[in-house]
Amino acid sequence: VQLVESGGGLVQPGGALRLSCAASGFTFSSYGMRWYRQAPGKERELVAAITSAGGITTYADAIKGRFTISRDNAKNTVHLQMNSLKPEDTAVYYCNARRPGETGYWGQGTQVTVSS
């Protein structure tokens, strides 16, 4: 099982990034997918989630209206489009695959830094 995040980097406030998570080794279309983030000194927090078929998405209040989660089950990928980035969005972003009642699988994370 592998989840590999990409797309992080350094961006100025107000900028945008698109994170991707490539999945392999499991039946991707059977899993709900989530993006979490962890800032230095803080606990990991849920940012966005999408159901296995992609029909339902949920977002943390802090990023609602700025971030969009999507998935492509044909390509076993999930994306997080991040717009209007703020310094407080700086964190390591992780993708997670899970089914109800399971801890699921985690990627290694990708660093997002929002700074001028």
Residue frames as qw, qx, qy, qz and C-alpha x, y, z in Angstrom:
[[0.000, 0.889, 0.459, 0.000, 0.00, 0.00, 0.00],
 [0.428, -0.077, 0.023, 0.900, 1.30, 3.43, -0.91],
 [0.091, 0.932, 0.351, -0.007, 0.01, 6.96, -0.68],
 [0.562, -0.055, 0.105, 0.818, 2.39, 9.50, -2.19],
 [0.059, 0.914, 0.296, -0.273, 1.68, 13.20, -1.79],
 [0.511, 0.090, 0.254, 0.816, 3.09, 15.84, -4.09],
 [0.099, 0.750, 0.407, 0.512, 2.58, 19.47, -5.01],
 [0.450, -0.816, -0.214, 0.294, 3.69, 21.19, -1.84],
 [0.568, 0.343, 0.019, 0.748, 6.09, 24.08, -1.76],
 [0.221, -0.416, -0.260, 0.843, 6.63, 27.70, -0.88],
 [0.119, 0.632, 0.554, 0.528, 3.97, 30.17, -1.95],
 [0.037, 0.149, -0.206, 0.966, 3.20, 33.79, -1.13],
 [0.221, 0.408, 0.670, -0.579, 0.06, 34.74, 0.79],
 [0.509, 0.552, 0.058, -0.658, -2.88, 34.84, -1.56],
 [0.255, 0.423, -0.767, -0.410, -1.32, 32.27, -3.83],
 [0.906, 0.038, 0.055, -0.419, -2.47, 28.79, -4.77],
 [0.041, -0.403, 0.910, 0.088, -1.19, 25.25, -4.75],
 [0.867, 0.035, -0.195, -0.457, -2.64, 21.96, -5.89],
 [0.342, -0.422, 0.827, -0.147, -1.74, 18.92, -3.85],
 [0.788, 0.163, -0.457, -0.379, -2.03, 15.42, -5.27],
 [0.525, -0.369, 0.733, -0.226, -2.03, 12.04, -3.62],
 [0.625, 0.304, -0.625, -0.356, -1.34, 8.96, -5.73],
 [0.713, -0.290, 0.516, -0.376, -2.63, 5.70, -4.28],
 [0.622, 0.323, -0.679, -0.220, -1.63, 2.13, -5.01],
 [0.203, 0.182, -0.917, 0.290, -1.90, -1.30, -3.47],
 [0.198, 0.324, 0.787, -0.486, -5.54, -1.19, -2.44],
 [0.156, 0.578, 0.712, 0.367, -8.97, -0.70, -3.98],
 [0.141, -0.010, -0.100, 0.985, -8.93, 3.07, -4.09],
 [0.336, -0.307, -0.397, -0.797, -12.55, 3.45, -5.14],
 [0.612, -0.462, -0.640, -0.047, -13.70, 1.69, -1.96],
 [0.511, -0.329, -0.399, 0.687, -12.07, 4.19, 0.37],
 [0.043, -0.979, -0.194, -0.034, -13.03, 7.59, 1.56],
 [0.639, 0.255, -0.119, 0.716, -10.13, 9.98, 1.25],
 [0.320, -0.920, -0.192, 0.123, -9.07, 12.77, 3.57],
 [0.465, 0.544, -0.242, 0.655, -6.49, 15.49, 3.72],
 [0.591, -0.738, -0.226, 0.236, -5.04, 16.36, 7.09],
 [0.394, 0.707, -0.252, 0.530, -2.44, 18.89, 8.06],
 [0.716, -0.570, -0.239, 0.326, -0.08, 19.37, 10.96],
 [0.183, 0.882, -0.172, 0.399, 1.57, 22.65, 11.77],
 [0.468, 0.274, -0.622, 0.564, 4.65, 22.86, 14.02],
 [0.019, -0.085, 0.629, -0.773, 3.67, 22.41, 17.64],
 [0.613, 0.046, 0.125, -0.779, 0.08, 21.59, 16.81],
 [0.597, 0.065, 0.790, -0.123, -1.98, 18.45, 16.52],
 [0.066, 0.061, 0.775, 0.626, -2.85, 16.96, 13.18],
 [0.403, 0.401, 0.410, -0.713, -6.19, 18.27, 11.99],
 [0.472, 0.421, 0.743, 0.220, -8.67, 17.20, 9.36],
 [0.000, 0.324, -0.221, -0.920, -8.83, 19.62, 6.45],
 [0.610, 0.276, -0.229, -0.707, -11.13, 18.00, 3.90],
 [0.444, -0.029, 0.894, -0.058, -12.78, 14.69, 3.15],
 [0.548, 0.279, -0.390, -0.685, -14.45, 13.07, 0.17],
 [0.831, -0.031, 0.462, -0.308, -16.53, 9.92, 0.00],
 [0.592, -0.143, 0.724, 0.325, -15.46, 6.88, -2.01],
 [0.480, 0.558, 0.601, 0.313, -17.57, 7.79, -5.04],
 [0.295, 0.069, 0.096, 0.948, -16.84, 11.47, -4.66],
 [0.132, -0.655, -0.589, -0.454, -20.40, 12.50, -4.08],
 [0.443, -0.870, -0.208, -0.060, -19.97, 14.14, -0.69],
 [0.524, 0.356, -0.317, 0.706, -17.24, 16.49, 0.46],
 [0.478, -0.837, -0.258, 0.061, -16.68, 18.09, 3.83],
 [0.454, 0.555, -0.215, 0.663, -14.33, 20.84, 4.92],
 [0.452, -0.406, -0.452, 0.652, -12.90, 22.31, 8.04],
 [0.025, 0.933, 0.332, -0.138, -14.26, 25.76, 8.81],
 [0.358, -0.694, 0.236, 0.578, -10.79, 27.30, 8.58],
 [0.223, -0.229, 0.665, 0.675, -10.45, 26.48, 4.88],
 [0.388, 0.573, 0.720, -0.054, -14.05, 26.41, 3.71],
 [0.346, 0.903, 0.177, -0.183, -14.49, 28.36, 0.50],
 [0.029, 0.835, -0.491, -0.245, -10.76, 28.36, -0.24],
 [0.165, -0.337, 0.914, 0.153, -9.88, 24.69, -0.63],
 [0.820, 0.206, -0.091, -0.526, -11.50, 22.04, -2.84],
 [0.433, -0.277, 0.857, 0.042, -11.03, 18.30, -2.55],
 [0.770, 0.392, -0.174, -0.472, -11.58, 16.08, -5.57],
 [0.567, -0.289, 0.765, 0.097, -10.76, 12.58, -6.68],
 [0.606, 0.445, -0.470, -0.462, -10.27, 10.59, -9.86],
 [0.811, -0.214, 0.512, -0.188, -11.03, 6.94, -9.22],
 [0.873, 0.486, -0.007, 0.041, -9.82, 5.99, -12.70],
 [0.475, 0.666, -0.404, 0.410, -6.37, 7.37, -11.84],
 [0.756, -0.399, -0.427, 0.294, -6.35, 6.48, -8.13],
 [0.351, 0.175, -0.199, 0.898, -5.63, 10.04, -7.16],
 [0.215, -0.845, -0.476, 0.117, -7.07, 12.63, -4.83],
 [0.367, 0.423, 0.009, 0.829, -6.35, 16.33, -5.06],
 [0.256, -0.760, -0.417, 0.428, -6.57, 19.34, -2.82],
 [0.318, 0.602, 0.191, 0.707, -6.82, 22.66, -4.64],
 [0.413, -0.624, -0.366, 0.553, -5.79, 25.38, -2.24],
 [0.251, 0.668, 0.233, 0.661, -6.54, 28.99, -3.13],
 [0.230, -0.829, 0.037, -0.509, -6.14, 32.26, -1.26],
 [0.787, -0.144, -0.476, 0.364, -3.49, 30.71, 0.93],
 [0.315, -0.891, 0.102, -0.309, -2.69, 32.29, 4.27],
 [0.164, 0.578, -0.721, 0.345, 0.40, 32.00, 6.48],
 [0.571, -0.257, 0.604, -0.494, -1.67, 29.97, 8.93],
 [0.930, 0.256, -0.050, -0.260, -2.10, 27.31, 6.24],
 [0.300, 0.629, -0.708, 0.118, 1.58, 26.47, 6.63],
 [0.769, -0.278, 0.499, -0.287, 1.82, 22.81, 7.61],
 [0.030, -0.209, 0.933, 0.290, 2.71, 19.35, 6.44],
 [0.717, 0.153, -0.002, -0.680, -0.26, 18.01, 4.50],
 [0.212, -0.164, 0.963, 0.013, -1.07, 14.31, 4.60],
 [0.659, 0.002, -0.375, -0.652, -3.53, 12.22, 2.69],
 [0.343, -0.124, 0.853, -0.374, -5.38, 9.40, 4.35],
 [0.548, -0.020, -0.639, -0.540, -7.43, 6.55, 2.93],
 [0.172, -0.062, 0.842, -0.507, -9.93, 4.90, 5.19],
 [0.442, -0.348, -0.690, -0.456, -13.12, 2.97, 5.44],
 [0.543, -0.614, 0.040, -0.572, -15.55, 3.34, 8.34],
 [0.873, -0.468, 0.096, -0.096, -14.13, 1.92, 11.55],
 [0.884, 0.097, 0.001, 0.458, -10.61, 1.62, 10.20],
 [0.365, -0.713, 0.120, 0.587, -7.52, 3.74, 10.79],
 [0.652, 0.753, 0.090, -0.024, -6.63, 3.37, 7.16],
 [0.780, 0.113, 0.117, 0.604, -3.45, 4.33, 5.34],
 [0.128, -0.929, -0.006, 0.348, -1.27, 7.41, 5.48],
 [0.662, 0.642, -0.075, 0.380, 1.13, 9.10, 3.15],
 [0.667, -0.125, -0.234, 0.697, 4.44, 10.65, 4.18],
 [0.105, -0.861, -0.275, 0.414, 3.22, 14.20, 3.80],
 [0.499, 0.476, 0.207, 0.694, 4.13, 17.22, 1.73],
 [0.304, -0.459, -0.290, 0.783, 5.26, 20.56, 3.15],
 [0.159, 0.783, 0.395, 0.454, 3.26, 23.67, 2.37],
 [0.395, -0.401, -0.232, 0.793, 4.79, 26.98, 3.40],
 [0.150, 0.840, 0.397, 0.338, 2.92, 30.24, 2.93],
 [0.475, -0.640, -0.059, 0.602, 5.23, 33.17, 3.42],
 [0.388, 0.919, 0.037, 0.063, 6.24, 36.42, 1.80]]
